[in-house]
Amino acid sequence: MSPTKLRTPSQCLIGTLAENIRRLRNARNLSQEKLADICGLHRTYVGSVERGERNITLSSLEILAKALDVSVIDLLKPNEK
């Protein structure tokens, strides 16, 4: 891989993160807007993360984890159904 080529996470990881955030947000009866308010993020940003459209930063990942009262690891682990 060329050092100048942008790196992106796998679709599997993006999908896992999106699914976990949506599942945990819904379990806490939070709208995307309310979660965004708690995190100090824009509602459209939270929506795009839940749709798997964003490669979020570690700082945003930590903020979302804290707002959902889980660890960053919990957001990245596949959900065992």
PDB file with one MODEL, atoms N, CA, C and O in Angstrom:
MODEL        1
ATOM      1  N   MET A   1       0.847  -1.184   0.000  1.00  0.00           N
ATOM      2  CA  MET A   1       0.000   0.000   0.000  1.00  0.00           C
ATOM      3  C   MET A   1       0.883   1.234   0.000  1.00  0.00           C
ATOM      4  O   MET A   1       1.860   1.317   0.744  1.00  0.00           O
ATOM      5  N   SER A   2       0.539   2.154  -0.814  1.00  0.00           N
ATOM      6  CA  SER A   2       1.267   3.413  -0.912  1.00  0.00           C
ATOM      7  C   SER A   2       1.049   4.247   0.347  1.00  0.00           C
ATOM      8  O   SER A   2      -0.077   4.329   0.837  1.00  0.00           O
ATOM      9  N   PRO A   3       2.118   4.875   0.888  1.00  0.00           N
ATOM     10  CA  PRO A   3       1.955   5.699   2.088  1.00  0.00           C
ATOM     11  C   PRO A   3       1.033   6.900   1.880  1.00  0.00           C
ATOM     12  O   PRO A   3       0.505   7.452   2.845  1.00  0.00           O
ATOM     13  N   THR A   4       0.840   7.302   0.631  1.00  0.00           N
ATOM     14  CA  THR A   4      -0.015   8.459   0.369  1.00  0.00           C
ATOM     15  C   THR A   4      -1.483   8.069   0.215  1.00  0.00           C
ATOM     16  O   THR A   4      -2.355   8.938   0.211  1.00  0.00           O
ATOM     17  N   LYS A   5      -1.763   6.776   0.089  1.00  0.00           N
ATOM     18  CA  LYS A   5      -3.133   6.318  -0.059  1.00  0.00           C
ATOM     19  C   LYS A   5      -3.840   6.362   1.307  1.00  0.00           C
ATOM     20  O   LYS A   5      -3.296   5.896   2.308  1.00  0.00           O
ATOM     21  N   LEU A   6      -5.044   6.921   1.334  1.00  0.00           N
ATOM     22  CA  LEU A   6      -5.798   6.987   2.584  1.00  0.00           C
ATOM     23  C   LEU A   6      -6.202   5.588   3.025  1.00  0.00           C
ATOM     24  O   LEU A   6      -6.573   4.745   2.209  1.00  0.00           O
ATOM     25  N   ARG A   7      -6.124   5.364   4.307  1.00  0.00           N
ATOM     26  CA  ARG A   7      -6.522   4.078   4.866  1.00  0.00           C
ATOM     27  C   ARG A   7      -7.923   4.200   5.424  1.00  0.00           C
ATOM     28  O   ARG A   7      -8.288   5.221   6.008  1.00  0.00           O
ATOM     29  N   THR A   8      -8.692   3.165   5.242  1.00  0.00           N
ATOM     30  CA  THR A   8     -10.048   3.139   5.781  1.00  0.00           C
ATOM     31  C   THR A   8     -10.270   1.810   6.492  1.00  0.00           C
ATOM     32  O   THR A   8      -9.687   0.797   6.105  1.00  0.00           O
ATOM     33  N   PRO A   9     -11.114   1.801   7.535  1.00  0.00           N
ATOM     34  CA  PRO A   9     -11.410   0.553   8.225  1.00  0.00           C
ATOM     35  C   PRO A   9     -12.250  -0.361   7.330  1.00  0.00           C
ATOM     36  O   PRO A   9     -12.852   0.090   6.356  1.00  0.00           O
ATOM     37  N   SER A  10     -12.280  -1.629   7.670  1.00  0.00           N
ATOM     38  CA  SER A  10     -13.062  -2.582   6.891  1.00  0.00           C
ATOM     39  C   SER A  10     -14.552  -2.297   7.037  1.00  0.00           C
ATOM     40  O   SER A  10     -14.994  -1.735   8.039  1.00  0.00           O
ATOM     41  N   GLN A  11     -15.305  -2.685   6.043  1.00  0.00           N
ATOM     42  CA  GLN A  11     -16.759  -2.518   6.099  1.00  0.00           C
ATOM     43  C   GLN A  11     -17.354  -3.317   7.263  1.00  0.00           C
ATOM     44  O   GLN A  11     -18.367  -2.920   7.840  1.00  0.00           O
ATOM     45  N   CYS A  12     -16.733  -4.422   7.596  1.00  0.00           N
ATOM     46  CA  CYS A  12     -17.190  -5.227   8.726  1.00  0.00           C
ATOM     47  C   CYS A  12     -17.084  -4.429  10.023  1.00  0.00           C
ATOM     48  O   CYS A  12     -18.027  -4.412  10.814  1.00  0.00           O
ATOM     49  N   LEU A  13     -15.958  -3.773  10.247  1.00  0.00           N
ATOM     50  CA  LEU A  13     -15.758  -2.984  11.459  1.00  0.00           C
ATOM     51  C   LEU A  13     -16.687  -1.769  11.487  1.00  0.00           C
ATOM     52  O   LEU A  13     -17.260  -1.445  12.528  1.00  0.00           O
ATOM     53  N   ILE A  14     -16.831  -1.110  10.364  1.00  0.00           N
ATOM     54  CA  ILE A  14     -17.734   0.042  10.270  1.00  0.00           C
ATOM     55  C   ILE A  14     -19.168  -0.398  10.574  1.00  0.00           C
ATOM     56  O   ILE A  14     -19.890   0.274  11.311  1.00  0.00           O
ATOM     57  N   GLY A  15     -19.567  -1.522  10.002  1.00  0.00           N
ATOM     58  CA  GLY A  15     -20.916  -2.042  10.227  1.00  0.00           C
ATOM     59  C   GLY A  15     -21.148  -2.451  11.675  1.00  0.00           C
ATOM     60  O   GLY A  15     -22.222  -2.216  12.229  1.00  0.00           O
ATOM     61  N   THR A  16     -20.145  -3.059  12.280  1.00  0.00           N
ATOM     62  CA  THR A  16     -20.245  -3.458  13.686  1.00  0.00           C
ATOM     63  C   THR A  16     -20.416  -2.239  14.576  1.00  0.00           C
ATOM     64  O   THR A  16     -21.280  -2.224  15.453  1.00  0.00           O
ATOM     65  N   LEU A  17     -19.604  -1.225  14.357  1.00  0.00           N
ATOM     66  CA  LEU A  17     -19.698   0.011  15.138  1.00  0.00           C
ATOM     67  C   LEU A  17     -21.077   0.640  14.956  1.00  0.00           C
ATOM     68  O   LEU A  17     -21.719   1.017  15.937  1.00  0.00           O
ATOM     69  N   ALA A  18     -21.530   0.754  13.732  1.00  0.00           N
ATOM     70  CA  ALA A  18     -22.826   1.363  13.450  1.00  0.00           C
ATOM     71  C   ALA A  18     -23.950   0.598  14.144  1.00  0.00           C
ATOM     72  O   ALA A  18     -24.816   1.203  14.777  1.00  0.00           O
ATOM     73  N   GLU A  19     -23.937  -0.710  14.029  1.00  0.00           N
ATOM     74  CA  GLU A  19     -24.968  -1.549  14.640  1.00  0.00           C
ATOM     75  C   GLU A  19     -24.963  -1.411  16.164  1.00  0.00           C
ATOM     76  O   GLU A  19     -26.019  -1.293  16.786  1.00  0.00           O
ATOM     77  N   ASN A  20     -23.778  -1.428  16.753  1.00  0.00           N
ATOM     78  CA  ASN A  20     -23.688  -1.330  18.212  1.00  0.00           C
ATOM     79  C   ASN A  20     -24.172   0.017  18.725  1.00  0.00           C
ATOM     80  O   ASN A  20     -24.885   0.075  19.727  1.00  0.00           O
ATOM     81  N   ILE A  21     -23.801   1.086  18.065  1.00  0.00           N
ATOM     82  CA  ILE A  21     -24.256   2.407  18.503  1.00  0.00           C
ATOM     83  C   ILE A  21     -25.775   2.499  18.407  1.00  0.00           C
ATOM     84  O   ILE A  21     -26.432   2.969  19.336  1.00  0.00           O
ATOM     85  N   ARG A  22     -26.330   2.052  17.289  1.00  0.00           N
ATOM     86  CA  ARG A  22     -27.786   2.100  17.095  1.00  0.00           C
ATOM     87  C   ARG A  22     -28.507   1.237  18.143  1.00  0.00           C
ATOM     88  O   ARG A  22     -29.498   1.668  18.733  1.00  0.00           O
ATOM     89  N   ARG A  23     -28.005   0.025  18.366  1.00  0.00           N
ATOM     90  CA  ARG A  23     -28.622  -0.887  19.332  1.00  0.00           C
ATOM     91  C   ARG A  23     -28.583  -0.310  20.742  1.00  0.00           C
ATOM     92  O   ARG A  23     -29.590  -0.315  21.450  1.00  0.00           O
ATOM     93  N   LEU A  24     -27.426   0.183  21.145  1.00  0.00           N
ATOM     94  CA  LEU A  24     -27.281   0.739  22.496  1.00  0.00           C
ATOM     95  C   LEU A  24     -28.082   2.023  22.675  1.00  0.00           C
ATOM     96  O   LEU A  24     -28.666   2.253  23.734  1.00  0.00           O
ATOM     97  N   ARG A  25     -28.110   2.855  21.644  1.00  0.00           N
ATOM     98  CA  ARG A  25     -28.896   4.096  21.711  1.00  0.00           C
ATOM     99  C   ARG A  25     -30.368   3.767  21.868  1.00  0.00           C
ATOM    100  O   ARG A  25     -31.050   4.358  22.706  1.00  0.00           O
ATOM    101  N   ASN A  26     -30.865   2.832  21.075  1.00  0.00           N
ATOM    102  CA  ASN A  26     -32.275   2.445  21.157  1.00  0.00           C
ATOM    103  C   ASN A  26     -32.601   1.798  22.499  1.00  0.00           C
ATOM    104  O   ASN A  26     -33.678   2.025  23.050  1.00  0.00           O
ATOM    105  N   ALA A  27     -31.686   0.998  23.026  1.00  0.00           N
ATOM    106  CA  ALA A  27     -31.904   0.343  24.325  1.00  0.00           C
ATOM    107  C   ALA A  27     -32.032   1.374  25.444  1.00  0.00           C
ATOM    108  O   ALA A  27     -32.658   1.105  26.469  1.00  0.00           O
ATOM    109  N   ARG A  28     -31.445   2.542  25.249  1.00  0.00           N
ATOM    110  CA  ARG A  28     -31.496   3.610  26.255  1.00  0.00           C
ATOM    111  C   ARG A  28     -32.578   4.641  25.929  1.00  0.00           C
ATOM    112  O   ARG A  28     -32.668   5.695  26.559  1.00  0.00           O
ATOM    113  N   ASN A  29     -33.395   4.307  24.925  1.00  0.00           N
ATOM    114  CA  ASN A  29     -34.492   5.192  24.497  1.00  0.00           C
ATOM    115  C   ASN A  29     -34.010   6.603  24.170  1.00  0.00           C
ATOM    116  O   ASN A  29     -34.640   7.594  24.540  1.00  0.00           O
ATOM    117  N   LEU A  30     -32.882   6.669  23.471  1.00  0.00           N
ATOM    118  CA  LEU A  30     -32.335   7.952  23.054  1.00  0.00           C
ATOM    119  C   LEU A  30     -32.543   8.135  21.553  1.00  0.00           C
ATOM    120  O   LEU A  30     -32.330   7.207  20.773  1.00  0.00           O
ATOM    121  N   SER A  31     -32.949   9.307  21.162  1.00  0.00           N
ATOM    122  CA  SER A  31     -32.985   9.634  19.738  1.00  0.00           C
ATOM    123  C   SER A  31     -31.552   9.954  19.301  1.00  0.00           C
ATOM    124  O   SER A  31     -30.670  10.169  20.132  1.00  0.00           O
ATOM    125  N   GLN A  32     -31.341   9.982  18.000  1.00  0.00           N
ATOM    126  CA  GLN A  32     -30.026  10.395  17.506  1.00  0.00           C
ATOM    127  C   GLN A  32     -29.736  11.817  17.961  1.00  0.00           C
ATOM    128  O   GLN A  32     -28.605  12.142  18.323  1.00  0.00           O
ATOM    129  N   GLU A  33     -30.747  12.652  17.942  1.00  0.00           N
ATOM    130  CA  GLU A  33     -30.564  14.046  18.351  1.00  0.00           C
ATOM    131  C   GLU A  33     -30.163  14.153  19.823  1.00  0.00           C
ATOM    132  O   GLU A  33     -29.275  14.931  20.169  1.00  0.00           O
ATOM    133  N   LYS A  34     -30.815  13.375  20.689  1.00  0.00           N
ATOM    134  CA  LYS A  34     -30.496  13.419  22.119  1.00  0.00           C
ATOM    135  C   LYS A  34     -29.079  12.890  22.362  1.00  0.00           C
ATOM    136  O   LYS A  34     -28.326  13.479  23.137  1.00  0.00           O
ATOM    137  N   LEU A  35     -28.711  11.786  21.707  1.00  0.00           N
ATOM    138  CA  LEU A  35     -27.350  11.256  21.851  1.00  0.00           C
ATOM    139  C   LEU A  35     -26.341  12.293  21.373  1.00  0.00           C
ATOM    140  O   LEU A  35     -25.320  12.510  22.025  1.00  0.00           O
ATOM    141  N   ALA A  36     -26.612  12.923  20.260  1.00  0.00           N
ATOM    142  CA  ALA A  36     -25.716  13.957  19.741  1.00  0.00           C
ATOM    143  C   ALA A  36     -25.567  15.099  20.741  1.00  0.00           C
ATOM    144  O   ALA A  36     -24.464  15.599  20.961  1.00  0.00           O
ATOM    145  N   ASP A  37     -26.676  15.509  21.345  1.00  0.00           N
ATOM    146  CA  ASP A  37     -26.628  16.583  22.351  1.00  0.00           C
ATOM    147  C   ASP A  37     -25.756  16.187  23.539  1.00  0.00           C
ATOM    148  O   ASP A  37     -24.942  16.984  24.006  1.00  0.00           O
ATOM    149  N   ILE A  38     -25.922  14.973  24.022  1.00  0.00           N
ATOM    150  CA  ILE A  38     -25.137  14.479  25.157  1.00  0.00           C
ATOM    151  C   ILE A  38     -23.647  14.491  24.815  1.00  0.00           C
ATOM    152  O   ILE A  38     -22.807  14.817  25.654  1.00  0.00           O
ATOM    153  N   CYS A  39     -23.336  14.130  23.575  1.00  0.00           N
ATOM    154  CA  CYS A  39     -21.940  14.021  23.130  1.00  0.00           C
ATOM    155  C   CYS A  39     -21.338  15.346  22.673  1.00  0.00           C
ATOM    156  O   CYS A  39     -20.119  15.466  22.552  1.00  0.00           O
ATOM    157  N   GLY A  40     -22.183  16.335  22.420  1.00  0.00           N
ATOM    158  CA  GLY A  40     -21.676  17.580  21.852  1.00  0.00           C
ATOM    159  C   GLY A  40     -21.338  17.426  20.375  1.00  0.00           C
ATOM    160  O   GLY A  40     -20.459  18.114  19.855  1.00  0.00           O
ATOM    161  N   LEU A  41     -22.045  16.515  19.705  1.00  0.00           N
ATOM    162  CA  LEU A  41     -21.850  16.270  18.277  1.00  0.00           C
ATOM    163  C   LEU A  41     -23.109  16.709  17.531  1.00  0.00           C
ATOM    164  O   LEU A  41     -24.156  16.926  18.141  1.00  0.00           O
ATOM    165  N   HIS A  42     -23.003  16.835  16.227  1.00  0.00           N
ATOM    166  CA  HIS A  42     -24.165  17.200  15.418  1.00  0.00           C
ATOM    167  C   HIS A  42     -25.005  15.957  15.156  1.00  0.00           C
ATOM    168  O   HIS A  42     -24.471  14.860  14.991  1.00  0.00           O
ATOM    169  N   ARG A  43     -26.313  16.135  15.120  1.00  0.00           N
ATOM    170  CA  ARG A  43     -27.237  15.018  14.886  1.00  0.00           C
ATOM    171  C   ARG A  43     -26.951  14.298  13.576  1.00  0.00           C
ATOM    172  O   ARG A  43     -27.010  13.070  13.517  1.00  0.00           O
ATOM    173  N   THR A  44     -26.644  15.047  12.532  1.00  0.00           N
ATOM    174  CA  THR A  44     -26.367  14.408  11.239  1.00  0.00           C
ATOM    175  C   THR A  44     -25.085  13.583  11.291  1.00  0.00           C
ATOM    176  O   THR A  44     -24.954  12.591  10.572  1.00  0.00           O
ATOM    177  N   TYR A  45     -24.144  13.986  12.133  1.00  0.00           N
ATOM    178  CA  TYR A  45     -22.908  13.222  12.300  1.00  0.00           C
ATOM    179  C   TYR A  45     -23.220  11.875  12.939  1.00  0.00           C
ATOM    180  O   TYR A  45     -22.747  10.839  12.469  1.00  0.00           O
ATOM    181  N   VAL A  46     -24.015  11.883  14.011  1.00  0.00           N
ATOM    182  CA  VAL A  46     -24.387  10.628  14.674  1.00  0.00           C
ATOM    183  C   VAL A  46     -25.139   9.730  13.695  1.00  0.00           C
ATOM    184  O   VAL A  46     -24.895   8.524  13.645  1.00  0.00           O
ATOM    185  N   GLY A  47     -26.039  10.305  12.926  1.00  0.00           N
ATOM    186  CA  GLY A  47     -26.776   9.528  11.922  1.00  0.00           C
ATOM    187  C   GLY A  47     -25.865   8.912  10.886  1.00  0.00           C
ATOM    188  O   GLY A  47     -26.059   7.761  10.498  1.00  0.00           O
ATOM    189  N   SER A  48     -24.878   9.656  10.433  1.00  0.00           N
ATOM    190  CA  SER A  48     -23.970   9.124   9.417  1.00  0.00           C
ATOM    191  C   SER A  48     -23.060   8.036   9.996  1.00  0.00           C
ATOM    192  O   SER A  48     -22.669   7.112   9.281  1.00  0.00           O
ATOM    193  N   VAL A  49     -22.725   8.138  11.273  1.00  0.00           N
ATOM    194  CA  VAL A  49     -21.953   7.067  11.927  1.00  0.00           C
ATOM    195  C   VAL A  49     -22.814   5.814  12.002  1.00  0.00           C
ATOM    196  O   VAL A  49     -22.332   4.718  11.713  1.00  0.00           O
ATOM    197  N   GLU A  50     -24.074   5.955  12.383  1.00  0.00           N
ATOM    198  CA  GLU A  50     -24.984   4.811  12.472  1.00  0.00           C
ATOM    199  C   GLU A  50     -25.261   4.176  11.114  1.00  0.00           C
ATOM    200  O   GLU A  50     -25.599   2.994  11.045  1.00  0.00           O
ATOM    201  N   ARG A  51     -25.126   4.923  10.061  1.00  0.00           N
ATOM    202  CA  ARG A  51     -25.317   4.379   8.712  1.00  0.00           C
ATOM    203  C   ARG A  51     -24.011   3.833   8.128  1.00  0.00           C
ATOM    204  O   ARG A  51     -23.994   3.314   7.011  1.00  0.00           O
ATOM    205  N   GLY A  52     -22.932   3.951   8.880  1.00  0.00           N
ATOM    206  CA  GLY A  52     -21.648   3.445   8.414  1.00  0.00           C
ATOM    207  C   GLY A  52     -21.011   4.315   7.350  1.00  0.00           C
ATOM    208  O   GLY A  52     -20.225   3.824   6.540  1.00  0.00           O
ATOM    209  N   GLU A  53     -21.334   5.587   7.338  1.00  0.00           N
ATOM    210  CA  GLU A  53     -20.816   6.506   6.324  1.00  0.00           C
ATOM    211  C   GLU A  53     -19.584   7.272   6.784  1.00  0.00           C
ATOM    212  O   GLU A  53     -18.971   7.988   5.993  1.00  0.00           O
ATOM    213  N   ARG A  54     -19.217   7.131   8.043  1.00  0.00           N
ATOM    214  CA  ARG A  54     -18.104   7.908   8.606  1.00  0.00           C
ATOM    215  C   ARG A  54     -16.993   7.014   9.113  1.00  0.00           C
ATOM    216  O   ARG A  54     -17.236   5.927   9.639  1.00  0.00           O
ATOM    217  N   ASN A  55     -15.780   7.484   8.948  1.00  0.00           N
ATOM    218  CA  ASN A  55     -14.602   6.907   9.584  1.00  0.00           C
ATOM    219  C   ASN A  55     -14.315   7.838  10.755  1.00  0.00           C
ATOM    220  O   ASN A  55     -13.611   8.836  10.599  1.00  0.00           O
ATOM    221  N   ILE A  56     -14.860   7.512  11.936  1.00  0.00           N
ATOM    222  CA  ILE A  56     -14.810   8.451  13.055  1.00  0.00           C
ATOM    223  C   ILE A  56     -13.455   8.434  13.743  1.00  0.00           C
ATOM    224  O   ILE A  56     -12.691   7.474  13.638  1.00  0.00           O
ATOM    225  N   THR A  57     -13.179   9.518  14.448  1.00  0.00           N
ATOM    226  CA  THR A  57     -11.915   9.635  15.184  1.00  0.00           C
ATOM    227  C   THR A  57     -12.008   8.874  16.501  1.00  0.00           C
ATOM    228  O   THR A  57     -13.096   8.544  16.972  1.00  0.00           O
ATOM    229  N   LEU A  58     -10.853   8.605  17.077  1.00  0.00           N
ATOM    230  CA  LEU A  58     -10.818   7.950  18.381  1.00  0.00           C
ATOM    231  C   LEU A  58     -11.494   8.809  19.438  1.00  0.00           C
ATOM    232  O   LEU A  58     -12.162   8.280  20.326  1.00  0.00           O
ATOM    233  N   SER A  59     -11.334  10.110  19.358  1.00  0.00           N
ATOM    234  CA  SER A  59     -11.958  10.986  20.354  1.00  0.00           C
ATOM    235  C   SER A  59     -13.481  10.909  20.263  1.00  0.00           C
ATOM    236  O   SER A  59     -14.150  10.890  21.296  1.00  0.00           O
ATOM    237  N   SER A  60     -14.040  10.865  19.064  1.00  0.00           N
ATOM    238  CA  SER A  60     -15.491  10.723  18.916  1.00  0.00           C
ATOM    239  C   SER A  60     -15.953   9.357  19.395  1.00  0.00           C
ATOM    240  O   SER A  60     -17.022   9.230  19.991  1.00  0.00           O
ATOM    241  N   LEU A  61     -15.155   8.346  19.137  1.00  0.00           N
ATOM    242  CA  LEU A  61     -15.467   6.996  19.610  1.00  0.00           C
ATOM    243  C   LEU A  61     -15.538   6.964  21.136  1.00  0.00           C
ATOM    244  O   LEU A  61     -16.443   6.358  21.708  1.00  0.00           O
ATOM    245  N   GLU A  62     -14.585   7.616  21.785  1.00  0.00           N
ATOM    246  CA  GLU A  62     -14.581   7.682  23.251  1.00  0.00           C
ATOM    247  C   GLU A  62     -15.792   8.454  23.783  1.00  0.00           C
ATOM    248  O   GLU A  62     -16.401   8.053  24.775  1.00  0.00           O
ATOM    249  N   ILE A  63     -16.133   9.543  23.133  1.00  0.00           N
ATOM    250  CA  ILE A  63     -17.283  10.352  23.550  1.00  0.00           C
ATOM    251  C   ILE A  63     -18.572   9.547  23.448  1.00  0.00           C
ATOM    252  O   ILE A  63     -19.397   9.568  24.362  1.00  0.00           O
ATOM    253  N   LEU A  64     -18.743   8.837  22.333  1.00  0.00           N
ATOM    254  CA  LEU A  64     -19.946   8.023  22.146  1.00  0.00           C
ATOM    255  C   LEU A  64     -20.004   6.893  23.175  1.00  0.00           C
ATOM    256  O   LEU A  64     -21.064   6.617  23.737  1.00  0.00           O
ATOM    257  N   ALA A  65     -18.878   6.248  23.418  1.00  0.00           N
ATOM    258  CA  ALA A  65     -18.836   5.156  24.400  1.00  0.00           C
ATOM    259  C   ALA A  65     -19.225   5.668  25.787  1.00  0.00           C
ATOM    260  O   ALA A  65     -20.006   5.033  26.495  1.00  0.00           O
ATOM    261  N   LYS A  66     -18.685   6.799  26.159  1.00  0.00           N
ATOM    262  CA  LYS A  66     -19.000   7.373  27.476  1.00  0.00           C
ATOM    263  C   LYS A  66     -20.477   7.723  27.575  1.00  0.00           C
ATOM    264  O   LYS A  66     -21.109   7.451  28.596  1.00  0.00           O
ATOM    265  N   ALA A  67     -21.031   8.317  26.540  1.00  0.00           N
ATOM    266  CA  ALA A  67     -22.443   8.697  26.544  1.00  0.00           C
ATOM    267  C   ALA A  67     -23.359   7.475  26.628  1.00  0.00           C
ATOM    268  O   ALA A  67     -24.443   7.544  27.206  1.00  0.00           O
ATOM    269  N   LEU A  68     -22.918   6.362  26.050  1.00  0.00           N
ATOM    270  CA  LEU A  68     -23.713   5.136  26.069  1.00  0.00           C
ATOM    271  C   LEU A  68     -23.360   4.239  27.259  1.00  0.00           C
ATOM    272  O   LEU A  68     -23.929   3.160  27.421  1.00  0.00           O
ATOM    273  N   ASP A  69     -22.418   4.693  28.087  1.00  0.00           N
ATOM    274  CA  ASP A  69     -22.006   3.993  29.299  1.00  0.00           C
ATOM    275  C   ASP A  69     -21.452   2.597  29.001  1.00  0.00           C
ATOM    276  O   ASP A  69     -21.779   1.621  29.676  1.00  0.00           O
ATOM    277  N   VAL A  70     -20.608   2.533  27.977  1.00  0.00           N
ATOM    278  CA  VAL A  70     -19.918   1.288  27.612  1.00  0.00           C
ATOM    279  C   VAL A  70     -18.467   1.627  27.310  1.00  0.00           C
ATOM    280  O   VAL A  70     -18.100   2.800  27.241  1.00  0.00           O
ATOM    281  N   SER A  71     -17.654   0.615  27.131  1.00  0.00           N
ATOM    282  CA  SER A  71     -16.263   0.841  26.754  1.00  0.00           C
ATOM    283  C   SER A  71     -16.155   0.983  25.233  1.00  0.00           C
ATOM    284  O   SER A  71     -17.052   0.586  24.489  1.00  0.00           O
ATOM    285  N   VAL A  72     -15.059   1.545  24.803  1.00  0.00           N
ATOM    286  CA  VAL A  72     -14.781   1.633  23.365  1.00  0.00           C
ATOM    287  C   VAL A  72     -14.745   0.225  22.774  1.00  0.00           C
ATOM    288  O   VAL A  72     -15.239  -0.004  21.670  1.00  0.00           O
ATOM    289  N   ILE A  73     -14.167  -0.701  23.503  1.00  0.00           N
ATOM    290  CA  ILE A  73     -14.108  -2.101  23.049  1.00  0.00           C
ATOM    291  C   ILE A  73     -15.517  -2.633  22.787  1.00  0.00           C
ATOM    292  O   ILE A  73     -15.749  -3.322  21.794  1.00  0.00           O
ATOM    293  N   ASP A  74     -16.462  -2.309  23.686  1.00  0.00           N
ATOM    294  CA  ASP A  74     -17.842  -2.775  23.507  1.00  0.00           C
ATOM    295  C   ASP A  74     -18.454  -2.254  22.211  1.00  0.00           C
ATOM    296  O   ASP A  74     -19.258  -2.946  21.586  1.00  0.00           O
ATOM    297  N   LEU A  75     -18.089  -1.061  21.805  1.00  0.00           N
ATOM    298  CA  LEU A  75     -18.614  -0.508  20.554  1.00  0.00           C
ATOM    299  C   LEU A  75     -18.031  -1.198  19.332  1.00  0.00           C
ATOM    300  O   LEU A  75     -18.649  -1.219  18.268  1.00  0.00           O
ATOM    301  N   LEU A  76     -16.838  -1.765  19.488  1.00  0.00           N
ATOM    302  CA  LEU A  76     -16.157  -2.373  18.340  1.00  0.00           C
ATOM    303  C   LEU A  76     -16.305  -3.889  18.253  1.00  0.00           C
ATOM    304  O   LEU A  76     -15.953  -4.499  17.243  1.00  0.00           O
ATOM    305  N   LYS A  77     -16.829  -4.490  19.320  1.00  0.00           N
ATOM    306  CA  LYS A  77     -17.002  -5.954  19.332  1.00  0.00           C
ATOM    307  C   LYS A  77     -18.260  -6.348  18.571  1.00  0.00           C
ATOM    308  O   LYS A  77     -19.308  -5.719  18.716  1.00  0.00           O
ATOM    309  N   PRO A  78     -18.147  -7.399  17.756  1.00  0.00           N
ATOM    310  CA  PRO A  78     -19.372  -7.913  17.106  1.00  0.00           C
ATOM    311  C   PRO A  78     -20.369  -8.356  18.166  1.00  0.00           C
ATOM    312  O   PRO A  78     -19.990  -8.942  19.181  1.00  0.00           O
ATOM    313  N   ASN A  79     -21.631  -8.077  17.927  1.00  0.00           N
ATOM    314  CA  ASN A  79     -22.703  -8.445  18.853  1.00  0.00           C
ATOM    315  C   ASN A  79     -22.958  -9.937  18.762  1.00  0.00           C
ATOM    316  O   ASN A  79     -23.278 -10.450  17.689  1.00  0.00           O
ATOM    317  N   GLU A  80     -22.820 -10.628  19.861  1.00  0.00           N
ATOM    318  CA  GLU A  80     -23.095 -12.069  19.891  1.00  0.00           C
ATOM    319  C   GLU A  80     -24.573 -12.254  20.195  1.00  0.00           C
ATOM    320  O   GLU A  80     -25.025 -12.027  21.317  1.00  0.00           O
ATOM    321  N   LYS A  81     -25.307 -12.663  19.189  1.00  0.00           N
ATOM    322  CA  LYS A  81     -26.781 -12.770  19.334  1.00  0.00           C
ATOM    323  C   LYS A  81     -27.172 -14.078  19.929  1.00  0.00           C
ATOM    324  O   LYS A  81     -28.360 -14.339  20.122  1.00  0.00           O
TER     325      LYS A  81
ENDMDL
END
